């Protein structure tokens, strides 16, 4: 059986011994499986690391300066807020100077001598600025020379100690693979070999090349490309990215291969990864600002992973803080709903259902049970319709008002596999008549480039409830993709505030 041509889909005909449909996943080559079976830890964002180091430098210097001031100067001359303001200004200036000296870079953090030399000279420059400023405003006599020398030496010692500790942590994270961008190359030919060799020639590169993918089976496609194995065809990248961490996809094809590139991008743009087109062998050159660079290698950005770095941190805080507050606020309502379900029909209060999560992962979401227990449908093989006999009396009310969704707050606050706001997670066997949703809508899986949510842009615009025609699923995907491309914390707040009003329009919810 051809390992590369088995189509990825959910086969409702296949079943286990208990009659529960199971998923048939796309088969990968032995080389690809060898990569996906490796234990991989989550990556750390260099943007967040450098941001934390900036804040740590400011706090460290401020605390050292204030502690020395309170321990010596304030005891003799009395307390003055202007001195505190000067210390904070010096600490902020130091961070600006460190930034100008290119100290805040992961590669610099790995180098002991280079970062300490730059940091020491920048810290000395800050004190020269302070001394000059004190001279021109005639404050030199009011500044304690002993405090100034102590602040310089103690601050420098604190910075050096912090950098040595940071260097140790960075090197450990690098060994664990947390700072590397796991990368695959599209194009197993000479262009691919040239790109891989160029990437490996970069000093202190954070690129880890996992392998290459190529659709061609002729002599142009190499089995190994500059020592990197061919892992499969381009269609296999989707399944590969589901099974292991993938951060970057690089096309080694020339720009002249426009038709092939567009065909492949149509398949891969649904992935939550950065996709770039190598330009290092192209004769056509643009201005430098048109490129992004991997070391010295020019790249054309095609797609970027959404909601990354500090945006991800903001989204995480938003979900935990706002979600926790809402959970506390509505806990009495949840208790009443649980009691009504228990009194209305036998069976558990909560219902667990497999749904699509981030990057097509299968997650288990919690809901209040709205169907009779003996007619539960955990795989959602049959859509709930109007006057469905499987729905209980209480279930009909909580589905109409979306109260059945409230337990998903536990997914948000405690499990972290849902967000408050995002594309609604569909059941893994969600269908439009006889077709799975991904078969009915092109680019359906692109809505899984971010974490799904309890409510979303599609829901407040009227696209909720039963999906019984093609327009309804197409509109949901369209609105979900708009949300992903235009995400902001303010948009999330707007959607949250609009959700109660949208729930009043429940003509499609059964």
N, C-alpha and C positions, 0 to 999 in steps of 0.2 A: 504494500500500500504506500502511495506517495506521501511521505511525511510532511511535505510542504504545501500540499493542495487541499488538505482537510479543512473545511470551512468552519469558522468559529461561530457557533450559535447554540441555542438551548433546544434540545431535542425533546419535545413533549411526548414522543412515542417511546423513548427510552424510560425505563422505570426500574426502581429497586424492588426488592421483594415485598415491600409494603405498598407498592403502587404509587410512590411519590416520584414525580418527574425529577430527573437529575440532569446536570449540565454536561454536555460533551464539549470539551475545550479544544482549541486548535492545537495540533501536535507540533512540537518543536524538534529541531534536529538534536542529536546527541551533544554536539558542541554547544548549542544554545542552552540545553538543559544543564550542562556542566557549569555554565555561568550562573543560571538562575538558582541552582541548588546551593550556591555559596552563601554563607551567612553575611548579610550586609547590614550595617547599622545606619540609622538615619543621619542625614547630612546636617552640618551646621552652616548657617549662612555667614559668609565673610562680612557682608554688610552689617549684620547685627553684631558680630564680634567686634568689629572696629568701632561701631557706635557705642558699645558697652565700654570699650577701652577708653574712648574719649571722656565719657561720663566718669569713669573711675579715676582718670588722671585729674580731672577738675575737682572731684570730691577729695581725693588724697591730698593734693596741694592745699586746698582750702582748709582742710582739717589740721594739717601740719602748721600752716601759718597762723590760724586762729588759736590753736593750742599753745604755741610759743608766745603769742601775744598775750593771752590770758594768764599764762604762767609767769611772765616776766614784766612786760611793759605795762599792762593794766594794773598790776599790783603796785607799781611805783607812780605812774602818771594818771591813773584812773582810766575808766572805760570810755572809749570813743567809737561811735558807729562809723565814723569816717575811716578809721583804721580797718574795720571789718570790710567796708566797701572796697578799700584799696587791695586787700588780700584777695577778695573775690575777683576783682578786675585783673590782678596779676595772674591768677589761676586760669581765668578765661583767655587772657592773652597768650599764656603758655600753650593752651590747647590749639589756638589759632596758629601759633608758630610751629608747633609740632606738625600740624596739617600741612603748612607751607613747606616743611622739610621732608614731606612724604614719609613720615614715620608711621602713619596709620594705614598700613598695608600688610596683608597676611604674610607675604614673602619677606618683608622687612622684619616682621616679628620672629621669623625663624632664624635670622642672622643676629648673633650676639654683638659683635663689634660694631657693625654698621649702625644699628639702631641706637646703641648707647652713645656712640660718637655724635650722631645727629641730635639726639635728645639733650646731651650735655651742652652742646654749643647753643641750641635753641633756648634752653633754660638760662644760660648765662646772658643771652641776648635780651631776654625778658627783664633781667635785673638791670642791665645797662639802660634799657628804656625807662625803668622805674626811677633809677638814679637821675637820669637826665630830666625826666618830668618833675621830680622833686626839686631839682636845682632851679628850673625855670619858673616854678610857682613859689619859690622861696620857702620850701617846707623841709629843707635838708636838716635844719637844727632840731626839728621835732621828730625825726625818724631815728629810732634807736639803731646804732650801727651794730651792736651785738645781736639784736633781733634780726637784722638784715642778713648778717653773715650766717646766723643759725638757721634762718629760713632757707637760705640758698643751699647750705650743706645738707640739712635734714631733708629738704625737698628733693634734692638730687639723689640722696641715698634711698629715699622711698621710691622714687621713680625707677632707679636701677634694680632695686629688689623686686618691684612689681614686674619689670620687664623680664627678669630672669625667671620668675614664676610663670609669666605668660609664655615665654619661649618653651619652657618644659611642657606646658599644657598644649601649645600649638603642635609641637612635635608628636606628642602622644595622640592627639586627634588625627594628625596626618597619618600615623601608622595604622590607626583604626579605620582609615578611609572616610572620615567625617568631613574632610575639607576637599576631597577630590570630586570632580564632576565626572560622573560615570557616563561615558560617551560611546555612541556607535557611529560608524561611518557608512554612508550609503554610496556604494560604488566600489566593487572589488576588482579594480583594474589599475593601470599605471597611475591614473589620477589619484586613486585611493592610496596607492603606495607612496606617492610623492607627499600627499597630505599627512599621512601617518608619520613618515620620516621627518617632516618639518615640525610636527607637533612634538615628537620625541626629542628633537634637537633643542627645544626651548629649555632654558635654564630655569629650575624651580617651577616647572609647569604643574598645574593642578588637574590636568586632563588625564583620566584613566581610560584608555581605549579598550573596550570590552570585545569588540569584533566588528565585522563588516557584514552588510546585507546587500544582496544584488539579485535582481530578477532574471538575469541572463544565465543561460545554461551552456553557452558556447565557450569557445576558447578565450574570449575577452574577459570572462569572469574567473578570477583566480581562486583556488581553494584556500590559500593563505595569502594575506596581503600585508607585506612588510612584517611578517611574523604573527599577524593577528588573524584568527581563523574566520572563515566565512560561516556565519551563524544561520543563514537562511535567506528567504526572500523578503521583500519589503512588507508584504502582508503579515509576515511573522513578527514584525516589530511591535504591533499592537499587543499581541499575546505576551511577547517578551517583556514589555514594559509593565504588564499587569503582574508578572511573577517576580520581578526584581526592581531595584531602584535604578531609574534611568533619568539623567539630568539634561542630556544634550544630544541632539541629533545633528550631524554634520553631513552635508551633501558634498561629495567630491566630484560631482559631475560638472562639466563646463556649462557656462551660461547658454551656450549655443544649443544645448540639449533641452530646449524649453518645453517641448511636448512631454518628454519623459519626466522632467522635474514636476510639472504641473500635475501629471497623473499620480505621481507618488505623494505630492503634498496633499492632494485631495484625500488620500488615505490616512496620512499621518498628522494632519493639523488638529485632530480631535485629542491628541495626547497632551497632558499637562506638563510639557517640557519645552525648552528652548530649541528652536529649529533654525539652523543657519546654513547659508550657502557659501562654500569656500570660494574665494576669489584670488587665491595666491598664484594660480596658473593661467588666469585669464589675461588676454592681451588688452581688453578694454579696461581702462582705469578711471575711477571716479575721484572726487576730492576726498582727502583723508577723513573728513567728518561724515562722509557717507558710509564709512565702514565701522564695525566694531572689530576689536583685535583680540586674538588669543596669542598673547606674547607679541610677536611681530607679524603674525599671519593675519591678513585682512579677511574679514567675513562680512557677508551681507545678511542682516537680520531678517528673517522671514516671519517667524512667530515667536512670541515670548510667553513663558508660563505666567498665568494670571495670579494675582494676589500672592506675592512672594515677599520675603524679607520683612521690613517693618509693617507693611500692609498685613502680612500674616499675623504678626504680633498684635496689631490693633484688632483684627478680626477675632483672635483667640480671647483677648481681654473682653471684647464686646460680648462674645458668647457666654463666657463664664460669669461676668459681673451682672450684665442685664438679664441673662438667663436664670442665674441664681435668684435675683430679686423677683422676677416674674414667678418662679417656682414657689417661693415663699408666699407671694401675694395670692396665688390661686390654689394653694394647698387645701383650703377648706372646700372649694368647689370640687377638687379631685376626690376628696373623701366622700362627698355626697354622691358623685357619679359612681364611684366604686360600690357604695352601699346599694344604690339603685340597681346596678347590674347584678349584684349578688342576689337581691331579692326578686329580680325579674325572671331569671332563668338559671339553671344549674351550670356549673363550670367555673373556670378561673376568671378573675376580673381582667387580667391583662392578656394581651394577645401578641405573639411575636411573629414577625414576618420578615423574610429575606428580601432585601431591596438593593438596588444599585447605590454604591457609595462613590467616594472619590476615586477617580481612575478606574472605574468599573469594578472596584472591590465589592464583594458581597458583605453587607452589614445586616445586623439584626435590629430592627426598630421596634419599639414598644408602642402599643396602642391599647385603648380600652376595648374589650371584646364587644363587638356589635352583632355578631352572628350567633346562632345557636351553636353550642360547643361541638355537637356531633356533626355539624355541617361546616366546620371551620375550613378555611381555604388558605393555608399558609403560603402557597406558591402563587395565589391569585390567578389560577388557571381559568376562572370564570368571573367576568366582571359583574359587580353588583349593579343591578338595574332597578328601575322604579317598581315599587310594590314587590320587591324580591322576597320570596317566602322564607329565605334563610335569615333575614334580619329580624332581630327581636324588637319588642315594643320600645324599650329604652334605646336599643341600638339605632332605631330609625331616628330618634330625636338627637342623639349625640353625633350621628353622621351628618345630619342636616345642619347642625350648629358647629361641626368640626371639634366638638368636645372630645371625641375619640382620639384626637391627635395629641392631647395634653401630655400623656406620659412620655412623649418624645423629648420633653424637656430633660428627662433623665439621660437620654442619649447625648444631649447638648452639654449638660453641666458635668456629668460624671464620666461618660464613656468618651466623649469628644469626637464621635464619628458623624455627628450632625451639627449644623449651625442653626442659629435662630432664623437666618435669612439665607436663601439660596435656592437653586432649582429643586423642586420637590422630588424626593426619591421614588422612583417607580419600582413596582415589583419586578423581579427578574424575569418573570414570564408574562409581563404586561403585553397585551395584544390588541391590535385593531382588527377585529373580525378574526381572520386566521393568520394574520401576519404579526410577527413581533415588531415592537416599536422601531427598532433599529433597521428593520427591513422596510418599514413604511416611510421613514424620513431620512433623507441623506444628512449626514453629520449629526445624527442623534446623539452619539456618544460624546460629542464635544461639550454637552451640558454637564458631563462628569469631570470636566477639567478643574472644577472647584468642589468643595465639600457641599453636599446637598443640605437643604434647610427645611424647617417646619413650615415656613411661609416663603413666598417669593414674588418676584415682579409679575410673573404670569398670573398668579392667584389674585392679586389685587386689581388686575386688569380684566378680571372676569373669566379667566381660563382655568377653572377648577371643576371637580366633579367627574362625571362619567365621560369617557372618551369613546364615542360611538361613530365618529366620522373622521376622515383624514385631516380636515381643517383644524380640528381641536388639538390633535397631537402636533401638527405643524406649527400652530400658533404658540403652543407651549414652548416648543424648542426655540422658536424665533425670539420670544420674550426672555427665555432663559439665557440665550446667547447675548442679548442686549445687556442683561444684568451683569454677566461676566465681564464684558468689555468695558462697562461703565461703572464698575463697583466703587463705592466709597462708603465710609462710615455714615455720612449724611443720608445716602441712598438707603442703607439698611434701616436707619431710624425712620425715614419716611415710610418705608414698606411696613415696618412694625406698627406705626400709627394708623396706617390705612387698612391694616388687616381686619380689625373689628368691623369696620364699615363694609368691607368686602364680604364678610361672613353673612351679612344681612341678605345678600343676593344669593340665595341658595337654591335656585331653580334647577341646577344641574347636579346637586349633591343628594345622593340617595342612601 
